[in-house]
């Protein structure tokens, strides 16, 4: 029987592979326990490779012969080797939600002449002439397809399924990324390679100007990252002084506590108001200067019978000088009045005299004469001296309080003006930095197709460790995951939680933390920073109430907004 075995077949398309992935079915067949996928370290072995290969065979992926069953019997090694190799690579780079994976963009280049690709992010890829070859080393001519994609934030890293763990001298770490990219070359559906010494020059858009990052290449055969040196940073605006010239503290404006300022001003105003009130009261208590009787004016005294009118004793002996020159009835001074009332009005007095229905009013001022006046004047002078001292001191106190109030208002006014100037400068710098970052490029050369990453290895967070449970916040049901990552908002990294960490979660309580999980039915489960803040120091266990969201049909930006990345 003539066989037609195609060993160098076209690699399986992602859609073909995804169509065969049924983890739940597989788990039920082989009896897999646990809710978290084992962390891929080293070659894909065990149920990952064997299980998926078995599904692929059952689904009908095979090399063509005239008699399919005979071919499967006589050439099983070729078939299994080919399928297992393809699926093994798929598992190593395993998007948790295939339909939400970051898509490639295709660019077409003339292999003979090379060219430059400009990606929509601002990344530029310079390709030299004659830089493509096939698997056998033959130089490729004509049009080639270059597929390219980038990963710049935690959401894109999560959805890509690209493993970001890095083992250095037995020390388990995770990559913090300043920008990651994947590039592939194809012609007629076949993968191409880069000709040795025909390096591509990558000017990759980045938002992180920190020089601490190194360059790494994802070796998919060895299933590990390899160190490839350092990139260089091109940022034309740094020469004008933005990102590197000043420490970040200079860009943080001091925030004025407006409530504190209002309280201090209000307190100072209250002090002034109280003093003014005290001065007003003190003025009312000013001793009155005694007036000496004018012999040219009419005056009278009130003769009071103490037994009959005790309330009028206070007026006994006082001389009342008549102010109103209008004539009074002749008998005014001879009548014995049975009702006398003294009313004060505009610093003068009205003596109201009553007898039966008769009433007379005389406008007067109290005066003294002779020895009475001299003694009263002496007493007044002494009292007025003390009064003047008190009034002067109180007015000085008022002046100082008003000066203090003015200084407080002026201080806050200047602080507010300075704050606004700092804010304006900060905003200007932030706008300048944003523009600078838009132009910032991380530059490096590549000699292989695949995934390249500007990374810095960082250790897993620590500070607290809690025993954990995970529940749907709406249903209260326990959540099982195919993948669960811890995320720190200030670091562009995802910390995958393996079986040992998912139940005993380590995290840094001083950072803003999130949990992003992929559930068994392909949903995203999120625990936000507020959930972490509920964990108190010394607490041994915590149940995360997670928001579970169906993201089917959502774009990457929509997913990023949902999960808060």
Rosetta blueprint (number, residue, H / E / L):
1 X L
2 X L
3 X L
4 X L
5 X L
6 X L
7 X L
8 X L
9 X L
10 X L
11 X L
12 X L
13 X L
14 X H
15 X H
16 X H
17 X H
18 X H
19 X H
20 X L
21 X L
22 X L
23 X H
24 X H
25 X H
26 X H
27 X H
28 X H
29 X H
30 X H
31 X L
32 X L
33 X L
34 X L
35 X L
36 X L
37 X L
38 X L
39 X L
40 X L
41 X L
42 X L
43 X L
44 X L
45 X L
46 X L
47 X H
48 X H
49 X H
50 X H
51 X H
52 X H
53 X H
54 X H
55 X H
56 X H
57 X H
58 X H
59 X L
60 X L
61 X L
62 X L
63 X L
64 X L
65 X L
66 X L
67 X L
68 X H
69 X H
70 X H
71 X H
72 X H
73 X H
74 X H
75 X L
76 X H
77 X H
78 X H
79 X H
80 X H
81 X H
82 X H
83 X H
84 X H
85 X H
86 X H
87 X H
88 X H
89 X H
90 X H
91 X H
92 X H
93 X L
94 X L
95 X L
96 X L
97 X L
98 X H
99 X H
100 X H
101 X L
102 X L
103 X L
104 X L
105 X E
106 X E
107 X E
108 X E
109 X E
110 X E
111 X L
112 X L
113 X L
114 X E
115 X E
116 X E
117 X E
118 X E
119 X L
120 X L
121 X L
122 X L
123 X L
124 X E
125 X E
126 X E
127 X E
128 X L
129 X L
130 X L
131 X L
132 X E
133 X E
134 X L
135 X L
136 X L
137 X L
138 X L
139 X E
140 X L
141 X L
142 X L
143 X E
144 X E
145 X E
146 X E
147 X E
148 X E
149 X E
150 X E
151 X E
152 X L
153 X L
154 X H
155 X H
156 X H
157 X H
158 X H
159 X H
160 X H
161 X L
162 X L
163 X L
164 X L
165 X E
166 X E
167 X E
168 X E
169 X L
170 X L
171 X E
172 X E
173 X E
174 X E
175 X E
176 X E
177 X E
178 X E
179 X E
180 X E
181 X E
182 X E
183 X E
184 X E
185 X E
186 X E
187 X E
188 X L
189 X L
190 X E
191 X E
192 X L
193 X E
194 X E
195 X L
196 X L
197 X L
198 X L
199 X L
200 X E
201 X E
202 X E
203 X E
204 X E
205 X E
206 X L
207 X L
208 X L
209 X L
210 X L
211 X L
212 X L
213 X L
214 X E
215 X E
216 X E
217 X E
218 X E
219 X E
220 X L
221 X L
222 X L
223 X L
224 X E
225 X E
226 X E
227 X E
228 X L
229 X L
230 X L
231 X L
232 X E
233 X E
234 X E
235 X L
236 X H
237 X H
238 X H
239 X H
240 X H
241 X L
242 X L
243 X L
244 X L
245 X L
246 X L
247 X L
248 X H
249 X H
250 X H
251 X H
252 X L
253 X L
254 X L
255 X L
256 X L
257 X L
258 X H
259 X H
260 X H
261 X H
262 X H
263 X H
264 X H
265 X H
266 X H
267 X H
268 X H
269 X H
270 X H
271 X H
272 X H
273 X H
274 X H
275 X H
276 X H
277 X H
278 X H
279 X H
280 X H
281 X H
282 X H
283 X H
284 X H
285 X L
286 X L
287 X L
288 X L
289 X L
290 X L
291 X L
292 X E
293 X L
294 X L
295 X L
296 X L
297 X L
298 X L
299 X E
300 X E
301 X L
302 X L
303 X L
304 X L
305 X L
306 X L
307 X L
308 X L
309 X L
310 X H
311 X H
312 X H
313 X H
314 X H
315 X H
316 X L
317 X L
318 X L
319 X E
320 X E
321 X E
322 X E
323 X L
324 X L
325 X L
326 X L
327 X L
328 X L
329 X L
330 X H
331 X H
332 X H
333 X H
334 X L
335 X L
336 X L
337 X L
338 X L
339 X E
340 X E
341 X E
342 X E
343 X E
344 X E
345 X E
346 X L
347 X L
348 X E
349 X E
350 X E
351 X E
352 X E
353 X E
354 X E
355 X E
356 X L
357 X L
358 X E
359 X E
360 X E
361 X E
362 X E
363 X E
364 X E
365 X E
366 X E
367 X E
368 X E
369 X L
370 X H
371 X H
372 X H
373 X H
374 X H
375 X H
376 X H
377 X H
378 X H
379 X H
380 X H
381 X H
382 X H
383 X H
384 X H
385 X H
386 X H
387 X H
388 X H
389 X H
390 X H
391 X H
392 X H
393 X H
394 X H
395 X H
396 X H
397 X H
398 X H
399 X H
400 X H
401 X H
402 X H
403 X H
404 X H
405 X H
406 X H
407 X H
408 X H
409 X H
410 X H
411 X H
412 X H
413 X H
414 X H
415 X H
416 X H
417 X H
418 X H
419 X H
420 X H
421 X H
422 X H
423 X H
424 X H
425 X H
426 X H
427 X H
428 X H
429 X H
430 X H
431 X H
432 X H
433 X H
434 X H
435 X H
436 X H
437 X H
438 X H
439 X H
440 X L
441 X E
442 X E
443 X E
444 X E
445 X E
446 X E
447 X L
448 X L
449 X L
450 X E
451 X E
452 X E
453 X E
454 X E
455 X E
456 X E
457 X E
458 X E
459 X E
460 X L
461 X L
462 X L
463 X L
464 X E
465 X E
466 X E
467 X E
468 X E
469 X E
470 X E
471 X E
472 X E
473 X L
474 X L
475 X L
476 X L
477 X L
478 X E
479 X L
480 X L
481 X E
482 X E
483 X E
484 X E
485 X E
486 X E
487 X E
488 X E
489 X L
490 X L
491 X L
492 X L
493 X L
494 X E
495 X E
496 X E
497 X L
498 X L
499 X H
500 X H
501 X H
502 X H
503 X L
504 X E
505 X E
506 X E
507 X E
508 X L
509 X L
510 X L
511 X L
512 X L
513 X E
514 X E
515 X E
516 X E
517 X E
518 X E
519 X E
520 X L
521 X L
522 X L
523 X L
524 X E
525 X E
526 X E
527 X E
528 X L
529 X H
530 X H
531 X H
532 X H
533 X H
534 X L
535 X L
536 X L
537 X L
538 X L
539 X L
540 X L
541 X E
542 X E
543 X E
544 X E
545 X E
546 X E
547 X E
548 X E
549 X E
550 X L
551 X L
552 X L
553 X L
554 X L
555 X L
556 X H
557 X H
558 X H
559 X H
560 X H
561 X H
562 X H
563 X H
564 X L
565 X L
